[in-house]
Amino acid sequence: MTDLTGYTLAAGAVLLVGGFAYAAWSDWWEREVTDALWQVLGILGFAIGLVAVAPGGVLPAALWCVVGAFVLQHLFAWDVRLGPGREEYADVIELAVYVAVVAVVFVAFFRFGLGPQSVPVPVAAVLVSVLFARGLFEAGILFGGADAKALMIAAILVPIFPNPLIPQPPSIAPVNAILPFAVNVLMNSALFSVAVPIILVVRNARARELHGFSSFIGYSIPIDELPRKFVWLRDPTIGNGHQEELEVETSEEDRQRREKIAEELRARGVKRVWVTPQVPFLVVMAVGVVAALLAGNVLFDLLFRL
């Protein structure tokens, strides 16, 4: 008997690894990832998921279309069609979409339950993952929109991955079976991010530039390197630095801003500046994806093994 679900899950995992590998490469070298990547992966994930749930009947297929379209609307700039100065309408429309999708899935869940012929687990996993990603983005925990989109892509391509490739102890198995795959990816990524401050403090120690807590989040560079590095200037400060950082939309705009700052600081006679790195989080997330496929939730795995 052909394991259709197994094949679709494998296809989603392969696309996810390949897509995140490209995203990590792009994020490392350019600190930008084209929306076209997420759009293609999102459409493919939508199609793969529909093939997986369709044998359950009309209701599962319809619910997958609802949550799949919910993911896709984050990947396309539909709001620009409303025209300039109408951002508030886009916010209202999107809020209405969120409320409607959550209501549809919850009503279906309470009426028909959870299962292949009612509300499929992948549908619930995708919805939870999207709400999780959007909440973290609004809270400022996921700094870039690309990070939130990447988490949604992980959800639609691999909604849930209950059996990691490396055998897990019985104590951790329920975690992998219950948590959406995208949540495991993000928790793995957060764990691996701990390496960044460790690397920075080691670098500062070797350069004999330890300055308390700052040594864990930044380092100094010659002023001439500022335009060429993907960094945020922290000392000395110029203007409303943090607000200007939030307004930067492309890596080229950011480079031009750093070049202008460097010129101003050279005129002041500044030789070195203290900066924090613009961590390419998609690189960390790519590692988190591989870890989630191999070992599930690494953090919980470590805790259960202690």
Stockholm file with secondary structure:
# STOCKHOLM 1.0

chainA/1-306         MTDLTGYTLAAGAVLLVGGFAYAAWSDWWEREVTDALWQVLGILGFAIGLVAVAPGGVLPAALWCVVGAFVLQHLFAWDVRLGPGREEYADVIELAVYVAVVAVVFVAFFRFGLGPQSVPVPVAAVLVSVLFARGLFEAGILFGGADAKALMIAAILVPIFPNPLIPQPPSIAPVNAILPFAVNVLMNSALFSVAVPIILVVRNARARELHGFSSFIGYSIPIDELPRKFVWLRDPTIGNGHQEELEVETSEEDRQRREKIAEELRARGVKRVWVTPQVPFLVVMAVGVVAALLAGNVLFDLLFRL
#=GR chainA/1-306 SS CCCHHHHHHHHHHHHHHHHHHHHHHHHHHHSCCCHHHHHHHHHHHHHHHHHHHGGGCHHHHHHHHHHHHHHHTTTSCGGGGGCTTCHHHHHHHHHHHHHHHHHHHHHHHHHHCBSTTSBCHHHHHHHHHHHHHHHHHHTTSSCSHHHHHHHHHHHHHCSCCCSCSSCCCTTTHHHHHHSCHHHHHHHHHHHHTTHHHHHHHHHHHHTTCCCGGGGGTCEEEEGGGGGGSCEEEEESCCSSHHHHHHHCCSHHHHHHHHHHHHHHHHHTTCCEEEEEECCCHHHHHHHHHHHHHHHSCHHHHHHHHC
#=GC SS_cons         CCCHHHHHHHHHHHHHHHHHHHHHHHHHHHSCCCHHHHHHHHHHHHHHHHHHHGGGCHHHHHHHHHHHHHHHTTTSCGGGGGCTTCHHHHHHHHHHHHHHHHHHHHHHHHHHCBSTTSBCHHHHHHHHHHHHHHHHHHTTSSCSHHHHHHHHHHHHHCSCCCSCSSCCCTTTHHHHHHSCHHHHHHHHHHHHTTHHHHHHHHHHHHTTCCCGGGGGTCEEEEGGGGGGSCEEEEESCCSSHHHHHHHCCSHHHHHHHHHHHHHHHHHTTCCEEEEEECCCHHHHHHHHHHHHHHHSCHHHHHHHHC
//
